[in-house]
Amino acid sequence: MSLWFDLIKENPAGGRRGRIHLPHQTVESPVFMPVGTQGTVKAVAQDVLESLEAEIILGNTYHLYLRPGHEAIRRMGGLHRFMSWPRAMLTDSGGFQVFSLSELRKVTDEGVQFRSHLDGSSHFFTPEHSIDVQIALGADICMAFDECTEYPAERARAEESLRLTMAWARRSLDHFRAHRDEVVWREAFDGRTQSLFGIVQGGMYRDLRRECAERLVEMGFDGYAIGGLSVGEPRELTQEMIAEVLPLLPRDKPRYVMGVGYPDEIERYARMGVDMMDCVLPTRAARHGLLFTSEGRVNIKNRRYAEDQSPPDPACDCMVCRRYSRAYLRHLMQAGETLSGTLNSIHNLAYYLGIMQRVRGEMEEQGPGNGD
Ligand SMILES: [Zn+2]
């Protein structure tokens, strides 16, 4: 048994209130997943994430493979134990970073040749290798190795990318099924295993997206992601692609849209029926002094906050807003203090997690449309 998904309530607009049962945590959905790139959600300690009620976080396969290395992490009991995170975790396939961060890459049907952005060393990633690394890391959910189609992309390019992604999805799944029993924590969790999600690509072409979704569903993954979005396309197009794909995905499996988005977007997609989302935005923006609040975006560097005694977000109940003023947060930013990134990140994460909590509550109150 890898995961199972309880559909608690389904709303007429498609929104789903659910529960994703993973080995390390039962996750209330729809859920926002903070991104912990290198085994840390930047500037925020694990006990703080717990008190923010984050139930699942991401790890990045590419970064952890390069440093400290997946075999080292396996020897130390897997990523959960290494970083002391007892709740659920998801690792990406490494594909996105290979394509966006590394140099001198060469893509063949077999895999991707690339050079490390850290030391220039040469590496070769295949779907099988990505799965091996993800099994060593031991997240509750692994992702199939895919090629993220850039935007804009000509149709021929999107078709070729889709062909590669389909072949790699098949190989990822076969390799995962043959090796999923090897995860280091299996015995401690009554023989439960990791799960593998397939990723729907297809650029901004509706028919390619549909074709990809249908073929992945035939393969039978534990869940389905929609990837290749938020890569520079207009937001209307992002929404259109999500709306095109969602109805094709099985009702009893989790649906994950990767790498989105702004607060209003994650709320909209949750109401459309997306169960899981992740984004670096709340933490990355925080480190640059951008706060998301109930009153809109606050650029804390702005002079107008120099003596502003009000909390960062008057409507927010997080540990930062209960204790500190805008003036203090601005001062920390101006002084280049590291606490600045920490406090800003905590508030932004609380804001994102709070949106999902509110949406879940509203979905429960809306009737009828109970799940099965
Ligand atoms: Zn706050």
Boltz pocket constraint, residues with backbone or C-beta under 6 A from the ligand:
constraints:
  - pocket:
      binder: B
      contacts: [[A, 312], [A, 313], [A, 316], [A, 317], [A, 318], [A, 319], [A, 320], [A, 321], [A, 322], [A, 346], [A, 347], [A, 348], [A, 350], [A, 351]]
      max_distance: 6.0
